[in-house]
Amino acid sequence: MKKNYLFTIILLLLTFFMITSCSDESNKKTVAQDKETKSKVSVKTQKLIAKEYTDFIQVVGSIKPYQKALISTTEGGKIVNFIKDKGNYVAKGDTILIIDNEILEANLLAAKAQFELAEITYEKQKMVYEENVNSEIQYLQSKYGLKQLEANYKLIQTRYNNTFVVAPFSGYIDHKYFEEGELAPVGQPILLLIDVNRVKVEAGVPEEYVSSIKKGESATVYVKAIDKEFSGKISFVGTSINATNRTFPIEITLSNKGRVLKPELIAKVKIQNSIYDKIISIPTELISRVDDGYIVYVYENGIAQSRKIEVLRRTANNVAVASGLKEGDELIVVGYQNLIDGQAVTVVE
């Protein structure tokens, strides 16, 4: 009886130890699994799709008048009349202002009278010379005297005409440097005339595109100040490189209906460079800067792989990727901030 009782106790103890051991083993496995799960980073991915992409060259320029000129006079003197004022439109050939010309007018009248008298004298001398009535020397004196007086008359007439300052092209008077009654010296600017019915955008393009930009190509110009976009043509391409910033100049001509484009406004210029049938484009915030370029993270077989990418074009919102990614790759778009290459990850919906 005692033996059976002892056997039962031993059997119960062995059963207890076996159950406890299995429970401990199960708990260890559960803890290990929990640790493994906790070490994985939860991420979200997006499958990449290649699309058609147009690459643009983008530069910043400024708007300039299509034509501008500092108008001066070749016949210095007091300004007696501003026929056109600041802000006025003038057509080509219109008189803008008049310089004091009373003395020149009197000299012109005298020179004209002398010239006309010399013409009459010459005609008479020529007639009598042909009839052999007077000598050749008298005839030649009248002939060359006429030429001298004609030259003097034309000179004074030109000087008189120059006292009427006219517009060399159609435009607007943008600035006046002298007022009526002031003395305007020869060659010193009196006013600034600008043509803004058309404008040109001047910009510098990096030298790497020197073989890509051609005269006559289309360009798009966006002016933030007035929130408008314009289309134009490249009207000038420079032939030399600026040694300071390694750019070459271009100009784009724009129509300026309503004169909404003002000189010196800043403009963003876009010029089509290349068209790609298929290219990967991703949000800018997904790329990370490293010592030798840029990387992103892609999901592959349960781990996060870092991929070095070559950037074709970068904008404020997107990056066009030239190499490093392909269609079908699963790009990690959430949870990428603290990843390292080869880290185990879990994809969540």
Secondary structure, DSSP 8 states (H G I E B T S, - for coil): -HHHHHHHHHHHHHHHHHHHHHHHHHHHHHHHHHHHHHHSEEEEEEE---EEEEEEEEEEEEEEEEEEEEE--SS-EEEEEESS-TT-EE-TT-EEEEE--HHHHHHHHHHHHHHHHHHHHHHHHHHHHHTT-S-HHHHHHHHHHHHHHHHHHHHHHHHHHTTEEE-SSSEEEEEESS-TTSEE-TTS--EEEEEEEEEEEEEEEEGGGTTT--TT-EEEEEETTTTEEEEEEEEEE-SS--TTT-EEEEEEEEE-GGG-S-TT-EEEEEEEEEEEEEEEEEEGGG-EEETTEEEEEEEETTEEEEEEEEEEEE-SSEEEEEES--TT-EEEEES-TT--TTEEEEE--
